[in-house]
Amino acid sequence: MNWEGISEFVYVAENQSFTKAAHKLAISTAQVSRQISALEKRLKIKLFYRTTRKVSLTQEGSIFYQHCRSVLDGLDAAERAITNLQSKPQGKIKLTAPVTYGEQQVLPLVNDFVKKHSEVEVTAYLSNQQIDLHAEGYDLAIRLGKLPDSTMMAKKLANRTNYVCAAPAYLDKYGIPHTLSELDKHSCLMGTLDYWRFKEAGREKNIRVSGNIRYNSSLALVDAAVKGLGIVQLPNNYVKAHLSNRALVTLLDKYKQPDEEIWAVYPHNRQLSPKIRLLVDHLSEHLS
């Protein structure tokens, strides 16, 4: 049997809400909706009546729910039985994460996890490319930002904030920009993109920037900013310490873009693995 969409279906049925189901599953409402639509298409039946105010089961949906609830209860019992047999999580975990974020944030936490659970074996491959988890046999991926449409399961781990900042020495010499248009007059330290993301008048906005430095290393960009070579836009995990000691100061805060989301993504058939769930919970606890 194809299990995709079953958990989402049961949660929607029990909560009579796509939004509440998404919250309890720690996934997006859009993902719940996609899974339900795919399930209905696969079964060739309509499971829910949907209005702007209410979600309710159809007759077929009610029958299907009773069977699914029994199956999930059985799976929960089976997992508890296996977990009780395994006083410690054990076995191999293969994961991937973005290079710098993985080095700085994820793998140190994975090391803590392995130290606590010594029978777990972890293989990690850091890459900024989107790896096909099914094809490459990965159990888990850490991904940043908006997720593409996918049949993968996803759990939000944390948010991170992007800051525009510069060294006081640079601002003393070249002035402080107060509007987005003033960035044209400044040396902007660029990464792989030639634009920065902002929010203005309630809308997300990309502003093209320029400067005499372009690196594909966020650590190198932070170093350049601290040394007064220009203005930089980077997530808080790169600049937090420098903001605390005033080596950098934030700019254009009223235009700050919405926080970027950090996700744990895993194939649907990995969701019941106790060791994966424990690792994801560990990452969620500490990254947040």
C-alpha positions as CSV (number, residue, x, y, z in Angstrom):
1,M,0.0,0.0,0.0
2,N,1.1,3.6,-0.7
3,W,1.2,5.4,2.7
4,E,1.6,8.9,1.3
5,G,-1.1,11.2,2.6
6,I,-2.6,8.8,5.2
7,S,-1.3,10.7,8.2
8,E,-2.4,14.0,6.8
9,F,-5.8,12.6,6.0
10,V,-6.3,11.3,9.5
11,Y,-5.2,14.6,11.1
12,V,-7.5,16.6,8.9
13,A,-10.4,14.3,9.7
14,E,-9.8,14.5,13.4
15,N,-9.3,18.3,13.5
16,Q,-11.8,19.2,10.7
17,S,-9.1,21.7,9.5
18,F,-6.2,21.7,7.1
19,T,-4.5,24.4,9.1
20,K,-4.8,22.7,12.5
21,A,-3.6,19.4,11.0
22,A,-0.6,21.1,9.5
23,H,0.2,22.7,12.8
24,K,0.1,19.4,14.7
25,L,2.2,17.7,12.0
26,A,4.6,20.6,12.0
27,I,4.4,21.0,8.2
28,S,2.9,23.6,5.9
29,T,-0.9,23.8,5.1
30,A,0.0,23.7,1.4
31,Q,1.8,20.4,1.9
32,V,-1.2,18.9,3.7
33,S,-3.5,20.1,0.9
34,R,-1.2,18.6,-1.7
35,Q,-1.1,15.2,0.0
36,I,-4.9,15.0,0.5
37,S,-5.4,16.0,-3.2
38,A,-3.0,13.3,-4.3
39,L,-4.6,10.7,-2.0
40,E,-8.1,11.5,-3.4
41,K,-6.8,11.3,-7.0
42,R,-5.1,8.0,-6.2
43,L,-8.2,6.5,-4.6
44,K,-10.6,8.1,-7.2
45,I,-12.9,9.3,-4.4
46,K,-13.7,12.6,-2.6
47,L,-12.7,12.3,1.0
48,F,-13.8,15.7,2.3
49,Y,-16.5,18.4,1.7
50,R,-14.6,21.7,1.8
51,T,-16.1,25.1,2.4
52,T,-14.5,28.4,3.5
53,R,-15.7,27.7,7.1
54,K,-15.8,23.9,7.5
55,V,-14.1,20.6,6.4
56,S,-16.1,17.5,6.9
57,L,-15.8,13.8,5.8
58,T,-17.8,12.4,3.0
59,Q,-19.5,9.1,3.5
60,E,-16.6,7.3,1.7
61,G,-14.1,9.4,3.7
62,S,-15.7,8.4,7.0
63,I,-15.3,4.7,6.1
64,F,-11.8,5.2,4.9
65,Y,-10.9,7.1,8.1
66,Q,-12.1,4.3,10.4
67,H,-9.7,1.8,8.6
68,C,-6.8,4.3,8.5
69,R,-7.2,5.2,12.2
70,S,-7.0,1.5,13.1
71,V,-3.9,1.0,10.9
72,L,-2.1,4.0,12.4
73,D,-2.9,2.8,15.9
74,G,-1.4,-0.5,15.0
75,L,1.7,1.2,13.6
76,D,2.1,3.3,16.7
77,A,1.9,0.1,18.8
78,A,4.5,-1.6,16.6
79,E,6.8,1.4,16.9
80,R,6.5,1.5,20.6
81,A,7.3,-2.3,20.8
82,I,10.4,-1.8,18.6
83,T,11.5,1.3,20.5
84,N,11.2,-0.6,23.8
85,L,13.4,-3.4,22.4
86,Q,15.9,-0.8,21.4
87,S,16.8,1.0,24.6
88,K,19.1,3.0,22.5
89,P,18.7,4.2,18.8
90,Q,21.0,2.3,16.6
91,G,21.9,1.8,13.0
92,K,23.0,4.0,10.1
93,I,21.8,7.5,9.2
94,K,22.7,9.2,5.9
95,L,22.1,12.9,5.8
96,T,22.9,16.0,3.8
97,A,22.9,19.7,4.5
98,P,24.1,23.0,3.0
99,V,27.9,23.3,3.2
100,T,28.5,26.3,5.6
101,Y,25.3,25.9,7.6
102,G,26.0,22.2,7.9
103,E,29.6,22.8,9.1
104,Q,28.7,25.5,11.6
105,Q,25.2,24.5,12.9
106,V,24.1,21.0,12.0
107,L,27.1,18.7,12.3
108,P,28.2,19.9,15.7
109,L,24.7,19.0,16.9
110,V,24.9,15.7,15.1
111,N,28.2,15.1,17.0
112,D,26.4,15.7,20.3
113,F,23.7,13.2,19.2
114,V,26.3,10.5,18.3
115,K,28.1,11.1,21.6
116,K,24.8,10.4,23.4
117,H,23.8,7.5,21.2
118,S,27.0,5.7,20.4
119,E,25.3,2.9,18.5
120,V,24.2,5.3,15.7
121,E,26.5,5.6,12.6
122,V,26.2,8.8,10.7
123,T,27.3,9.6,7.2
124,A,27.0,13.3,6.1
125,Y,27.5,14.9,2.8
126,L,27.5,18.7,2.6
127,S,26.3,20.2,-0.6
128,N,24.4,23.3,-1.7
129,Q,22.8,21.3,-4.5
130,Q,19.3,19.7,-4.1
131,I,20.1,16.0,-3.7
132,D,17.5,13.4,-4.7
133,L,17.0,11.7,-1.4
134,H,15.3,8.6,-2.8
135,A,17.7,8.1,-5.6
136,E,20.8,8.6,-3.4
137,G,19.5,6.7,-0.4
138,Y,19.5,9.6,2.1
139,D,17.5,9.4,5.3
140,L,17.4,13.1,6.0
141,A,18.2,16.5,4.5
142,I,18.4,19.9,6.1
143,R,17.2,22.6,3.8
144,L,16.8,26.4,4.0
145,G,14.1,28.7,2.7
146,K,11.0,27.8,0.7
147,L,10.6,24.2,-0.1
148,P,9.6,23.1,-3.6
149,D,6.5,21.0,-4.2
150,S,7.4,17.5,-3.2
151,T,6.0,14.2,-1.8
152,M,8.7,14.4,0.9
153,M,7.8,14.9,4.5
154,A,9.1,18.0,6.2
155,K,9.4,19.4,9.7
156,K,10.3,23.0,10.4
157,L,13.2,23.2,12.8
158,A,13.8,26.9,13.2
159,N,13.8,30.3,11.7
160,R,16.8,32.5,10.9
161,T,16.9,36.2,10.2
162,N,18.9,38.0,7.5
163,Y,20.6,41.2,8.5
164,V,22.1,44.0,6.5
165,C,25.1,45.3,8.4
166,A,28.4,47.1,8.2
167,A,31.3,48.1,10.4
168,P,31.1,51.4,12.2
169,A,34.4,52.5,10.5
170,Y,32.8,52.0,7.0
171,L,29.7,54.0,8.0
172,D,31.8,56.8,9.5
173,K,33.6,57.1,6.1
174,Y,30.7,56.6,3.7
175,G,27.6,57.4,5.6
176,I,24.5,55.4,6.7
177,P,22.0,54.3,4.1
178,H,18.4,55.0,5.2
179,T,16.5,53.8,2.2
180,L,16.9,51.0,-0.3
181,S,17.7,53.3,-3.1
182,E,20.8,54.6,-1.3
183,L,22.4,51.2,-1.6
184,D,23.5,52.2,-5.1
185,K,25.9,54.6,-3.5
186,H,27.6,51.9,-1.4
187,S,30.0,49.0,-1.8
188,C,27.9,45.9,-1.3
189,L,29.7,42.7,-0.4
190,M,28.0,40.1,-2.7
191,G,27.7,36.4,-2.5
192,T,26.5,34.2,-5.4
193,L,23.5,36.4,-6.1
194,D,23.6,40.0,-7.4
195,Y,20.5,41.1,-5.5
196,W,19.4,41.3,-1.8
197,R,16.0,40.5,-0.4
198,F,13.9,43.0,1.4
199,K,10.3,43.7,2.4
200,E,8.8,47.1,1.5
201,A,5.2,48.3,2.0
202,G,4.2,44.7,2.9
203,R,5.7,43.2,-0.3
204,E,8.9,41.2,-0.7
205,K,11.3,43.0,-3.0
206,N,14.6,42.1,-4.6
207,I,17.2,44.9,-4.9
208,R,20.1,44.6,-7.3
209,V,23.4,45.5,-5.6
210,S,27.0,46.0,-6.7
211,G,30.4,46.2,-5.2
212,N,34.1,45.2,-5.8
213,I,33.9,42.0,-3.8
214,R,32.0,38.8,-4.7
215,Y,32.6,35.6,-2.7
216,N,30.8,32.3,-2.5
217,S,31.9,32.1,1.2
218,S,29.7,33.8,3.8
219,L,32.6,33.6,6.3
220,A,34.8,35.5,4.0
221,L,32.1,38.1,3.4
222,V,31.7,38.6,7.2
223,D,35.4,39.1,7.5
224,A,35.3,41.7,4.7
225,A,32.5,43.5,6.4
226,V,34.2,43.6,9.8
227,K,37.3,45.0,8.1
228,G,35.2,47.9,6.8
229,L,35.2,46.9,3.1
230,G,31.4,47.4,2.6
231,I,27.9,46.5,3.6
232,V,26.7,42.8,3.7
233,Q,23.4,40.9,4.0
234,L,23.8,37.6,5.8
235,P,21.8,35.4,8.2
236,N,22.1,35.8,12.0
237,N,24.3,32.7,12.5
238,Y,27.1,34.5,10.6
239,V,26.9,38.0,12.2
240,K,25.4,37.4,15.6
241,A,28.7,37.5,17.5
242,H,29.9,40.6,15.6
243,L,26.6,42.4,16.3
244,S,26.9,41.6,20.0
245,N,30.4,43.1,20.2
246,R,29.5,46.0,17.9
247,A,32.1,45.1,15.3
248,L,29.0,45.3,13.0
249,V,25.8,47.3,13.3
250,T,22.5,46.6,11.6
251,L,21.1,48.8,8.8
252,L,17.7,49.2,7.0
253,D,15.9,47.2,9.7
254,K,12.5,48.5,8.7
255,Y,13.0,46.8,5.3
256,K,14.1,43.4,6.8
257,Q,12.7,40.4,4.9
258,P,10.7,37.8,6.6
259,D,12.6,35.1,8.5
260,E,14.0,32.2,6.5
261,E,12.7,28.8,7.5
262,I,15.0,25.8,8.3
263,W,13.5,22.4,7.5
264,A,14.3,18.7,8.1
265,V,13.2,16.9,4.9
266,Y,12.9,13.1,4.7
267,P,11.3,10.5,2.5
268,H,7.9,9.4,3.5
269,N,8.9,5.9,4.3
270,R,11.5,7.1,6.8
271,Q,9.1,9.0,9.0
272,L,8.5,6.1,11.5
273,S,12.2,5.4,12.1
274,P,12.9,6.1,15.8
275,K,16.5,7.1,15.2
276,I,15.5,9.6,12.5
277,R,12.8,11.1,14.7
278,L,15.1,11.4,17.7
279,L,17.7,13.1,15.6
280,V,15.2,15.5,14.1
281,D,13.8,16.3,17.6
282,H,17.4,16.9,18.8
283,L,18.1,19.3,15.9
284,S,14.8,21.1,16.4
285,E,15.4,21.6,20.1
286,H,18.9,23.1,19.7
287,L,18.5,25.0,16.4
288,S,15.4,26.8,17.6
